[in-house]
Amino acid sequence: MTTNSLLKDSLKEAREKLATLSAEERIEWGFNQFGSKFVITTSFGIQSAVLLNMLHLLGERKAIKVVWVDTGYLPPETYTYAEQLTNKFQLNLEVVQSQISPARMEALHGQLWKTGSIKDLEKYHLIRKVEPLEKALNDLSVQCWASGVRGSQTSHRNSMTLLDPIRERLSLRPILEWSKKDIYYYMQKHNLPQHPLFEKGYSTVGDAHSSAPDSTNATGRNTRFGGLKEECGIHLPQNDQNGK
């Protein structure tokens, strides 16, 4: 089955339709199109409360599953924030983890994020993020998944559209064109709790060992992965992890 065949309209028509909708309406569109085969992914990162609040406001749509890839290396603050948002929004949460534990991975491969090698970092991302997510999406028979990526975050994301084929399913980006100010004002308007690391200068956060607060030398996604890469591979097509 091709990704085009998953849609009621053509991909071009779907993108044109989505462009006329609000972010909240785009999520509802995803549910109306795909039903139980539509999920939302979250990292419980700096801006994650925005998409999760939109889901919550859909009311009866709360049955939509929220998929979280827990690498086992997230900061303590992210785990407490995840608990806070899960309870606040009564999320239908699916926690996804690698089939290999952190301890076993380190015993077999070492601490892959420490070597300064892009190849090792890509292996780490494949083991802890990409493969677990793909297994979960396959197990749940997902045809379309929505995420909170924004075009201004990386050069790769700047080339995205609101709806793109990715690894034999569709990826919906409800807030793709939103700015940092849009995120901030939305969170203020809805009185949403900030990630605890936001107050410590983090504008993006992933794994504890590969995240850092903004500085004069690096801001945004350039603070991630020791500056070697901007993408972990989850949002790249066909497991192409060569994106910076």
C-alpha positions in Angstrom: 0.0 0.0 0.0 1.4 3.4 -0.9 1.1 6.5 1.3 -1.1 8.1 -1.3 -3.6 5.3 -1.2 -4.0 5.9 2.6 -5.7 9.3 1.8 -9.2 10.0 0.7 -7.9 12.8 -1.5 -4.5 13.1 -3.2 -1.5 14.2 -1.2 -1.5 17.5 -3.0 -5.2 18.1 -2.1 -4.6 17.0 1.5 -1.8 19.5 1.9 -4.0 22.3 0.4 -6.8 21.5 2.8 -4.5 21.4 5.8 -3.0 24.8 4.9 -6.5 26.3 5.5 -6.9 24.7 8.9 -5.8 25.7 12.4 -3.3 23.5 14.2 -6.2 22.1 16.3 -8.2 21.4 13.2 -5.3 19.6 11.6 -5.2 17.2 14.5 -8.9 16.6 14.2 -8.4 16.1 10.4 -5.9 13.4 11.2 -8.3 11.6 13.5 -11.2 11.9 11.0 -9.0 10.5 8.2 -7.4 7.6 10.0 -9.3 6.9 13.3 -7.5 4.5 15.5 -4.6 4.3 13.0 -3.7 7.9 13.8 -1.4 8.7 16.8 0.5 11.7 18.2 4.1 11.4 19.2 5.7 13.4 22.0 9.1 13.8 23.6 7.8 15.6 26.6 10.3 18.3 25.6 10.2 22.1 25.9 7.2 22.7 23.6 5.4 19.4 24.0 2.6 20.8 26.2 1.2 22.7 23.2 0.2 19.7 21.0 -0.9 17.7 24.1 -3.2 20.6 25.2 -4.7 20.8 21.7 -5.4 17.1 21.9 -7.0 17.5 25.3 -9.2 20.3 24.0 -10.6 18.0 21.4 -12.5 16.3 24.2 -13.9 13.0 22.8 -10.8 12.6 20.7 -8.7 11.9 23.9 -8.8 8.3 22.9 -6.0 9.1 20.4 -2.9 7.4 21.5 0.2 9.4 22.4 3.4 7.6 21.7 6.5 8.5 23.8 9.9 7.0 23.0 11.7 6.7 26.4 15.3 6.2 25.6 16.2 5.5 29.2 18.6 8.4 29.2 16.2 11.4 29.6 16.9 14.0 32.3 15.1 13.5 35.6 13.2 16.7 34.9 11.7 15.2 31.7 10.4 12.2 33.6 8.7 14.4 36.2 7.3 16.6 33.4 6.0 13.6 31.6 4.1 12.5 34.7 2.7 16.0 35.2 1.4 16.3 31.6 0.1 12.8 31.5 -2.0 13.4 34.6 -3.0 16.9 33.6 -4.3 15.9 30.2 -5.3 12.3 31.0 -3.3 11.1 28.1 -3.8 7.7 26.5 0.0 7.2 26.7 2.0 4.4 25.0 5.5 4.3 26.4 8.0 2.9 23.9 11.5 1.6 24.7 14.3 -0.2 23.0 14.3 -4.0 23.3 17.8 -3.7 24.6 18.4 -2.1 28.0 20.8 0.9 28.4 23.1 -1.3 30.5 23.2 -4.0 27.9 23.7 -1.6 25.1 26.7 0.0 26.8 28.2 -3.4 27.6 28.0 -4.4 24.0 28.7 -1.1 22.2 30.1 1.3 24.8 28.7 4.8 25.4 28.1 5.6 21.8 27.3 9.3 22.4 30.8 9.9 23.8 33.1 8.9 20.9 32.6 12.0 18.8 31.8 9.8 15.8 28.6 10.6 13.8 28.4 6.9 12.9 28.3 5.9 16.6 25.7 8.6 17.3 23.6 7.3 14.5 23.8 3.8 15.8 22.7 5.1 19.2 19.7 6.9 17.7 18.8 3.8 15.7 18.9 1.5 18.8 17.2 3.8 21.3 14.8 5.9 19.1 14.2 5.0 15.5 13.8 1.2 15.8 11.6 1.4 19.0 9.3 4.0 17.3 9.0 2.0 14.1 8.1 -1.2 16.0 5.4 0.6 18.0 3.9 2.2 14.9 3.9 -1.2 13.2 2.4 -2.9 16.2 -0.4 -0.2 16.4 -1.0 -0.4 12.6 -0.4 3.4 12.4 -1.0 5.0 9.0 -0.4 8.6 10.1 1.4 10.2 13.1 1.4 13.8 14.2 4.4 15.5 15.8 5.2 18.9 17.1 8.2 19.6 14.7 8.5 23.2 13.4 10.2 24.3 10.2 12.5 26.8 11.9 14.1 24.1 14.1 16.5 22.6 11.5 17.4 22.8 7.9 15.8 19.5 7.2 12.5 20.5 9.0 12.5 23.7 6.9 12.0 21.5 3.8 9.0 19.7 5.3 5.4 20.2 4.4 2.3 19.8 6.6 1.9 16.2 5.4 4.8 14.1 4.1 5.3 10.4 3.4 7.9 8.9 5.8 8.9 5.3 6.0 5.7 4.0 4.4 3.2 6.1 6.5 2.3 9.7 6.7 3.6 12.3 9.0 1.4 15.3 10.0 3.0 18.5 11.4 0.2 20.6 12.9 2.4 23.4 14.1 5.0 23.3 11.3 4.9 27.1 10.6 4.8 28.2 14.2 7.5 30.4 15.6 9.1 30.3 19.1 6.8 33.3 20.0 3.8 31.4 18.8 4.7 28.6 21.2 5.4 30.9 24.1 2.2 32.9 23.7 0.1 29.8 23.3 1.5 28.4 26.5 0.9 31.7 28.3 -2.7 31.9 27.0 -3.5 28.4 28.2 -1.5 28.6 31.4 0.5 25.5 30.5 3.4 24.3 32.7 6.9 24.8 31.3 9.5 22.0 31.2 11.6 22.5 34.3 14.8 22.9 32.2 13.3 25.8 30.3 14.0 28.1 33.2 17.6 26.9 33.2 18.2 28.1 29.6 17.2 25.1 27.6 15.3 25.8 24.3 15.3 22.1 23.4 15.9 19.0 25.4 16.4 15.3 24.6 18.7 12.9 26.3 20.6 14.2 29.3 24.0 13.4 27.9 23.2 15.1 24.6 21.4 18.3 25.6 22.6 21.6 26.8 21.3 25.1 27.6 21.6 27.8 25.0 24.9 29.7 25.1 26.8 32.3 23.1 28.3 29.4 21.1 25.1 27.4 20.3 21.4 27.8 20.5 18.4 25.7 19.6 19.0 22.4 17.9 22.8 23.2 17.7 23.0 22.5 21.4 22.0 18.9 20.8 24.2 15.8 20.1 27.5 17.7 20.8 26.8 19.8 17.7 27.5 16.8 15.5 23.9 16.5 14.3 20.5 18.3 14.4 18.3 15.3 13.8 18.1 12.0 15.6 16.6 10.1 12.6 12.9 9.9 13.8 11.8 12.6 11.3 14.1 11.4 8.4 12.7 9.3 5.6 13.8 5.7 5.1 16.0 5.8 8.2 18.2 8.2 6.3 20.2 9.5 9.3 22.6 11.7 7.3 20.7 14.8 8.2 23.1 17.1 10.2 
